[in-house]
Amino acid sequence: MSDDKPAIPYDLARRAVIPFGKYKGQTLDMISTHVDGSPDLEGLKYLDWLVGEYKWFKEHCSDLYDHVVAFLEDSAVKADLEEALA
């Protein structure tokens, strides 16, 4: 995230909605969590990949990019993502 913007709170970030692709219309929370509450490792990998597409994603969806980065920085989400990438 750029230094000139305030940090996005996790509770706000998790409610951001993806407007395109496989997860269109779903919140970050929905993408990263199964209905039973367990981590959705494929969804977490997708969010990590999306952030990895930095140039395109930041250029076309800068606000959403900031929300996804804030979401992935949460300690519990980070731990689940590490498991997904292992």
Buried (B, 14 or more C-beta within 10 A) or exposed (E): BEEEEEEBEBEEBBEBBBEEEEBEEBBBBBBBBEEEEEBBBEBBBBBBEBBEEEEEBBEEBEEBBBBBBBBBBBEEBEEBBEEBEE
